[in-house]
Amino acid sequence: MTLRSQTVPNHVRMTIVTASRGIATLFISALLGLVLVLFPTVTAALPASDYARTNAYVAGWGFSDPDAMAVAAGDLFVANSYCDSLTELDISAGTFVRIISGPGYKFASPDAIAVAGSDMFVANGGLLTTTRTVTTRTNQTSLHAKPNNSDDTNAASPNSNVPNTNTPSTGSVTELNTSTGALIRVISGPGYKLDSPDAIAIAGKNLFVANGENKDTSSITELNASTGALIRVISGPSYKLDSPDAIAIAGRDLFVANGGSGGTGSVTELNISTGALIRVISGPGYKLDSPDAIAIAGKNLFVANGGNKDTSSITELDLSTGALVRFISGPSYKLDSPDAIAVAGKNLFVADAEGGLLTELQSSTGALIRIIRGSTYGFDGPDALAADQQDLFVVNSAGNSITRLDRVTGTFVGIISGPVYKFDNPAAIAMAGPDLFVANTGDGSIGGSVTELRASTGALVRVISGPAYKFVGPEAMVVAGPDLFVANSEGGSVTELDTSTGTLIRVISDPNYRLAPQAMTLSGDRLFVANSEGGSVTELDTSTGTLIRVISDPNYRLAPQAMSLSGDRLFVTNGGGSVTELDTSTGILVRVISGPNYGFEYPDALVIAGANLFVANFEAGSVTELDISTGTLLRVISGPAYQFAGPRAMLLSGHRLFVVNAGGSVTELPVGVLTNVGYG
């Protein structure tokens, strides 16, 4: 079957919220105050203005083992240590700017970035003679008004103070202009003793670079930030510099975390203006085991110790005295391999590389606030969604949780989970007044149930369960006035509840009803139930629960997956690859919509927006748009920019269409623009 990939109009904006891949993305969100910045996906087929927004991990942007970040002039710069490049992103506009790379820059495993005024300094930990093939797509250099510097830029400016030497160095510092990406100079040579630089920091007019993979070559190189001239190289036995991995500035002092080996880690404190040693903090009591990162919060210094899973911890020190304040460790903190630290407000965030999570602490007390696992969004088998005026709620069936997003911006708000909610393979969600109702299919230990929680706070209201409710595989819900109807797919029944109290009203079950409920929808006082077995739709009276009719006919080609109503028309998607349209007043067939041009491949969800119908095709990874009045095809929406990965549920909220993808993302489309319906 051939699908039509529709080019998106120039005025369309889309939002795609995806599960992040790797700790680098988690740490980006921490640095930005846990507001994950959404950027556009880059594909050569579409104009730059039409790219879907996604979180900061897109292969098309050249991310390859991102190892460091910095913010300058409204842009985020990410150092890609594997492919020797910088990716620049515009934070405010959510747009890709450029990939900065090429032999002139002499990037070699860039490991650290620091910004001073209009200039950026990149520490290259690898050999300058290292050569990698870096492919920069031509469309990536023209997506922003800022010009991209040529790859043929000279290695050093005529005014460079870098010593003139042809001897290869084992490290270097690349200086470039942040607004244009133009190369200013490459600082390297034996005199600088830049040996595998791993950290870099700015203090006033000077630049400090931490060097060395072992205690014999470890040093701190101090440079003039405006000229690149060498000021001094700080080294010697008294400093006890041993594989320095991180630097932090506090007032007039410079703190250097020394990785050491086998529990021999330490922190060296220096005077910034003179380079004189103040103290070396070390000893068993500090438990400094391969410290990888340091951060300043108030009057204290926090050191991340990443030696191994058994010894990983956070050491907190008093900045003024170097005295131990506390030692933070234990299973609840999940500090398996702390690799980076960031301070945001009053809280401290620790990125764990091996565990793929963030630990959030209160910096003043060291108390654990939360563990932010894996993907910041927590998408794990997203299966259903609901929205109120402010937020979007995504049900994660595999993760037994609900991800909460800002409905307007798509930014992460929080994750609702925990034993108290008794989420057990949740499969459906519905809003009733101020509360959310979540249907738990009961594949786990507690049996079928419905969890009720307050939408505004996420606080638990009650868990509704028990034999009387006959919850057996509840998979769909619909609200009718004060009542909630729950479809029990495995029990062949529909349970009706009072939403205000959770009390049982009735269980609708009768062999004549032919119930094998897969989906439900309401039309006034009539409830339509799509039955996954037998190819039928059951129509019930909501006030009494009595049968009105069972709609079934081989010509209707019913194999129901989802339903939606528009006036007196009922649209049913069928697993065989079609949409059946019925007259709700009579149950008579209007038409069966099918054919290869529609791209129906296991259509799993549908929603009506104005005069148009949207159908999510699970296996095809696309959305088909139809004209409701005629059933004619308008377009098949697909392509890399949309990142459809098993679309299985949809929700219309205002003029926005949200599509849940089983692959772990939510795609947002502005349907009012896309369909010319004229919303808002």
Secondary structure, DSSP 4 states (H G I P E B T S, - for coil): -PPP-PPPPTT--EEEEE---SHHHHHHHHHTTT-PPPEEPP-TTS-GGGPEEE-S--GGGT-SSEEEEEEETTEEEEEETTTTEEEEEETTTTEEEEEE-SGGGT--SEEEEEEETTEEEEEE-S-TT--------GGGGGSSSSPPPPTT--SB-TT--S----S--S-EEEEEETTT--EEEEE-SGGGT--S--EEEEETTEEEEEE-SSTTT-EEEEEETTT--EEEEE--GGGT--SEEEEEEETTEEEEEE--STT--EEEEEETTT--EEEEE-SGGGT--SEEEEEEETTEEEEEE-S-TTT-EEEEEETTT--EEEEE-SGGGT-SSEEEEEEETTEEEEEETTTTEEEEEETTT--EEEEEESSTT--SSEEEEEE-SSEEEEEETTTTEEEEEETTT--EEEEE--GGGT--SEEEEEEETTEEEEEE---SSS-SEEEEEETTT--EEEEE-SGGGT-SSEEEEEEETTEEEEEETTTTEEEEEETTT--EEEEE--GGGT--EEEEEEETTEEEEEETTTTEEEEEETTT--EEEEE--GGG---EEEEEEETTEEEEEETTTEEEEEETTT--EEEEE--GGGT-SSEEEEEEETTEEEEEETTTTEEEEEETTT--EEEEE-SGGGT-SSEEEEEEETTEEEEEETTTEEEEEEHHHHTT----
